[in-house]
Amino acid sequence: MAPALAKVSVQTVPTTYPKCNPTEMLGLLVLLNSHKGSEDVALLADDLDLEIDEILPSLEYAEVLQLVKVTEGRATFTDLGKRLVQGTIRDRKGIIREQLRRTTLFRTLLRALDSSPEHCLSDEQLGQIVSFTTAPADEAVQNIVNWGRYADLFRYDAGQHRLVAVLRAAPGRTGGNRPPPTGGPTSRGGAPPAETRSTRSRPSSETAEAPLSGVVPILA
């Protein structure tokens, strides 16, 4: 049985939550960039052949992540937003990862994952956190998982029905001038070892990531 989340309370969990998925928000930001970084919201909606209400969830969450500012119906990039759209996919994920960490919702989830002995949360525990928000449970969980997966903060193990933290190597533990290990198998002729470990954690084949049923596909 999974341990209870004793530290979670109504006071620590926010009501702000993503009402869009990463693909929707990033698509809107790319469009805004094509308008030189500033445009009337109504015109952006018209370009997408959508009603204003249909793009508001993406626009609102871009504001939450401090990527755009909306003033008198006009959306404009912040400096961080400009960096995001001009960056590589890796840069974009890194920026979104750090901005998500600043939000109370994701900070609460990451603390709960970190405090768990196995760095995971059951469906019940995740639902407990979401239940303290004003979010519709099914929609919120789908979007939360999508954002966490996109930013490499956590993944969803469908076989075990749990959210699993993506653990990262501590700075300074890889690379640099670290001498080769002694006493272990090495390649002949001074060649580099056959295997090198990535500094970025990846799920093993035994716990291959499987998305929630109905999770919206996201950008690579």
C-alpha positions in Angstrom: 0.0 0.0 0.0 1.3 3.4 -0.9 2.1 5.7 2.0 -0.3 8.7 2.6 0.8 12.1 1.5 0.9 13.6 5.0 2.4 16.9 3.9 -0.2 17.7 1.3 -2.8 20.2 2.4 -5.3 22.6 0.9 -3.1 25.5 1.8 -0.1 24.1 -0.2 -1.8 23.0 -3.4 -2.8 25.7 -5.9 -5.9 26.1 -8.1 -3.8 27.0 -11.1 -3.3 24.0 -13.5 -2.6 23.5 -17.2 -5.8 23.5 -19.2 -3.9 22.8 -22.4 -1.2 20.4 -23.5 2.4 21.4 -24.5 1.7 21.0 -28.3 -1.2 23.5 -28.1 0.8 26.2 -26.2 4.0 25.8 -28.2 2.0 26.0 -31.5 0.5 29.3 -30.3 3.9 30.7 -29.4 5.3 29.7 -32.8 2.4 31.6 -34.4 3.1 34.6 -32.1 6.7 34.6 -33.2 5.6 34.7 -36.8 3.8 38.0 -35.9 7.1 39.4 -34.7 6.4 38.6 -31.0 3.4 40.8 -30.4 -0.2 40.6 -31.8 -3.8 41.1 -30.9 -5.3 37.9 -29.4 -8.3 38.1 -31.7 -6.0 38.0 -34.8 -4.1 35.1 -33.4 -7.3 33.2 -33.0 -8.4 34.2 -36.5 -5.1 32.9 -37.9 -5.8 29.5 -36.3 -9.4 29.5 -37.4 -10.5 29.3 -33.8 -12.6 31.3 -31.4 -10.8 33.4 -28.8 -12.0 31.2 -26.0 -10.3 28.2 -27.7 -6.8 29.7 -27.5 -7.2 31.3 -24.0 -6.1 28.1 -22.1 -2.8 28.1 -24.0 -2.4 31.8 -23.7 -3.1 31.8 -19.9 -0.7 29.0 -19.2 2.0 30.8 -21.3 1.5 33.7 -18.9 1.7 31.4 -15.9 5.1 30.2 -17.2 6.1 33.9 -17.8 6.6 33.4 -21.5 4.1 36.1 -22.6 2.3 39.1 -21.2 -1.3 40.0 -22.2 -2.2 43.6 -22.0 -5.5 45.1 -23.3 -6.1 42.1 -25.5 -2.6 42.0 -27.0 -0.1 39.2 -26.4 3.6 40.0 -26.3 6.6 37.8 -25.7 8.7 38.3 -22.5 12.4 38.0 -22.9 12.1 34.4 -21.7 9.5 33.7 -24.3 11.8 35.0 -27.0 14.5 32.7 -25.8 12.2 29.8 -25.9 11.0 30.1 -29.5 14.5 30.9 -30.7 16.0 27.9 -29.0 16.4 24.2 -29.9 13.9 21.6 -28.8 16.3 20.8 -25.9 16.5 24.5 -25.0 12.7 24.7 -25.0 12.3 21.7 -22.8 14.9 23.1 -20.4 13.1 26.5 -20.1 9.7 24.9 -19.6 11.2 22.4 -17.0 12.5 25.3 -14.9 9.3 27.3 -15.2 7.2 24.4 -14.2 9.3 23.8 -11.2 8.4 27.4 -10.1 4.6 26.7 -10.1 3.1 25.5 -6.9 1.3 22.6 -8.5 4.5 21.0 -10.0 6.6 22.0 -7.0 4.1 20.1 -4.8 4.2 17.0 -7.1 8.0 17.0 -7.3 8.3 17.3 -3.5 5.9 14.4 -3.1 7.8 12.3 -5.6 11.1 13.2 -3.9 9.8 12.2 -0.5 8.5 8.9 -1.7 11.0 6.0 -1.0 10.6 4.8 -4.6 10.2 8.3 -6.1 6.7 7.5 -7.4 3.1 8.3 -6.7 0.2 6.0 -7.2 -2.9 7.0 -9.1 -4.6 7.5 -5.7 -1.9 9.8 -4.4 -1.9 11.8 -7.6 -5.6 12.1 -7.4 -5.3 13.3 -3.8 -3.2 16.2 -4.9 -5.4 17.1 -7.8 -8.5 16.9 -5.7 -7.3 19.9 -3.7 -7.5 22.1 -6.9 -10.5 23.3 -8.9 -9.4 21.1 -11.8 -11.7 18.5 -13.4 -9.8 15.4 -12.3 -9.6 13.5 -15.6 -8.6 16.5 -17.7 -6.1 17.8 -15.1 -4.3 14.5 -14.7 -4.0 14.0 -18.5 -2.5 17.5 -18.9 -0.3 17.3 -15.8 1.2 14.0 -17.1 1.7 15.5 -20.6 3.6 18.5 -19.2 5.7 16.5 -16.9 6.6 14.1 -19.7 7.5 16.9 -22.1 9.7 18.6 -19.6 11.3 15.2 -18.5 10.2 15.8 -14.9 8.3 12.5 -14.5 6.7 9.8 -16.6 3.7 7.6 -16.2 4.0 3.8 -15.8 0.7 2.5 -17.1 1.6 -1.1 -16.0 2.0 -0.1 -12.4 -0.5 2.8 -12.5 1.9 5.3 -11.0 3.8 8.5 -11.7 7.5 8.0 -11.6 10.1 10.8 -11.1 12.9 11.2 -13.8 16.0 11.3 -11.7 18.9 13.3 -12.9 22.6 12.9 -12.3 24.1 15.3 -9.8 26.3 18.0 -11.3 30.0 17.1 -11.4 29.4 13.4 -11.4 30.0 12.9 -15.1 32.5 14.2 -17.6 35.4 16.5 -16.5 38.8 15.1 -15.9 37.8 12.1 -13.9 40.4 9.4 -14.3 39.4 6.0 -15.7 38.5 3.3 -13.2 41.2 0.9 -12.2 40.9 -2.8 -12.0 37.9 -3.0 -14.3 37.6 -4.2 -17.9 39.0 -1.7 -20.4 39.4 -1.7 -24.2 42.8 -2.6 -25.6 45.0 0.0 -27.1 43.7 2.8 -24.9 40.3 2.9 -26.8 37.4 4.4 -24.9 35.1 2.0 -23.1 32.4 0.4 -25.1 29.6 1.9 -23.0 29.2 5.4 -21.8 26.4 6.5 -19.5 24.2 9.5 -20.4 23.9 12.2 -17.8 20.2 12.1 -18.5 18.1 9.4 -17.0 16.1 7.2 -19.3 13.5 4.5 -18.4 14.8 1.0 -18.8 13.2 -1.5 -21.1 11.7 -3.3 -18.0 9.8 -0.2 -17.0 9.2 1.2 -20.4 7.1 4.3 -20.4 3.5 3.9 -21.4 1.2 6.9 -21.7 -2.2 7.3 -19.9 -5.1 6.2 -22.1 -6.1 9.2 -24.1 -3.0 11.3 -23.4 -2.6 13.8 -26.2 0.6 13.2 -28.3 3.2 15.8 -27.6 6.1 17.4 -29.5 9.3 15.5 -29.5 
